[in-house]
């Protein structure tokens, strides 16, 4: 069982930055594909970014060039650096973990990101 705890959300002005963190409990963190999803009001949950055990990354087109996902396996932590934030980035952001499945097996409780225009 893996437990994920996010932190770092909050309110920021458009053009500003936030860094989300997610710390995982349990063993074998380095084996997991870690990700960040988000859900905006009235919209479906969407994948923002993922990082694999080997370090390869993929991003949603809407955040490419602005967001960076990274991981520190020694700290069991994954990060999402969000720059040049826009009002359309407003959402609850969820940390996720999966091994070989195509969909996340574990979800954090979510952290709210609000961007004022």
C-alpha positions in Angstrom: 0.0 0.0 0.0 1.2 3.5 -0.9 0.1 6.7 0.8 0.6 10.0 -1.0 0.6 13.3 0.7 0.7 16.5 -1.3 1.6 20.0 -0.2 2.4 23.4 -1.8 -0.9 24.5 -3.3 -2.2 27.9 -2.7 -3.2 31.3 -4.3 -0.8 33.0 -6.7 -1.2 35.8 -9.2 -1.1 35.1 -12.9 2.4 34.8 -14.1 3.6 33.5 -10.8 5.0 30.2 -9.6 4.2 27.4 -7.2 5.9 24.2 -6.4 3.9 21.2 -5.4 5.4 18.3 -3.4 4.2 14.8 -2.9 5.8 12.4 -0.4 5.1 8.7 -0.6 5.1 6.1 2.2 6.0 2.5 1.6 8.8 0.8 -0.2 10.1 0.7 -3.7 9.2 4.4 -4.5 11.9 4.4 -7.2 10.0 1.7 -9.1 6.8 3.7 -9.5 5.7 6.0 -12.3 4.8 9.1 -10.4 2.4 11.6 -11.8 0.3 14.7 -11.3 -3.3 15.0 -12.4 -5.7 17.9 -12.0 -9.4 18.5 -12.0 -10.8 21.9 -12.7 -14.4 22.8 -11.7 -16.9 21.2 -14.0 -14.2 19.4 -16.0 -12.8 15.9 -16.2 -9.7 14.9 -14.4 -6.7 15.2 -16.7 -3.0 14.1 -16.7 -0.6 17.0 -16.2 2.7 15.2 -16.1 4.4 11.9 -15.4 7.9 10.8 -14.6 9.1 7.2 -14.9 11.6 5.4 -12.8 14.3 6.0 -15.3 13.6 9.7 -15.3 11.7 10.1 -18.6 8.9 12.6 -18.5 5.7 13.4 -20.4 3.5 16.5 -20.2 0.1 17.7 -21.2 0.4 20.0 -24.2 -1.2 22.8 -22.1 1.7 22.9 -19.6 4.7 22.1 -21.8 7.4 24.7 -21.3 5.8 26.0 -18.1 5.7 23.0 -15.7 8.5 20.6 -14.7 8.1 17.3 -12.9 11.0 15.9 -11.0 11.6 13.2 -8.3 14.0 12.6 -5.5 14.0 8.9 -4.8 16.1 9.3 -1.7 13.3 11.4 -0.2 10.4 9.4 -1.7 9.2 12.7 -3.1 7.9 14.0 -6.5 7.7 17.6 -7.3 5.8 19.8 -9.8 7.3 23.1 -10.5 4.7 25.4 -12.0 5.8 28.6 -13.7 3.9 31.3 -15.7 0.7 30.2 -14.1 -2.6 31.1 -15.8 -6.2 31.3 -14.6 -6.9 28.1 -16.7 -4.5 26.2 -14.4 -6.9 26.6 -11.5 -7.7 23.1 -10.3 -7.2 20.6 -7.5 -3.9 18.8 -8.2 -3.5 15.2 -7.3 -0.3 13.1 -6.9 -0.5 9.6 -8.3 1.6 6.5 -8.4 1.4 3.4 -10.6 3.7 0.4 -11.5 2.7 -1.4 -14.7 -0.9 -0.3 -15.0 -1.9 2.4 -17.4 -4.0 4.1 -14.9 -2.8 5.3 -11.4 -3.2 2.8 -8.6 -2.8 5.3 -5.8 -4.0 8.9 -5.4 -3.2 11.6 -2.9 -5.9 13.7 -1.3 -5.4 16.7 -3.6 -4.2 20.2 -3.2 -5.9 23.4 -4.5 -4.2 25.7 -6.9 -5.8 29.1 -7.5 -4.5 31.7 -9.9 -5.8 35.2 -9.8 -6.0 37.3 -12.9 
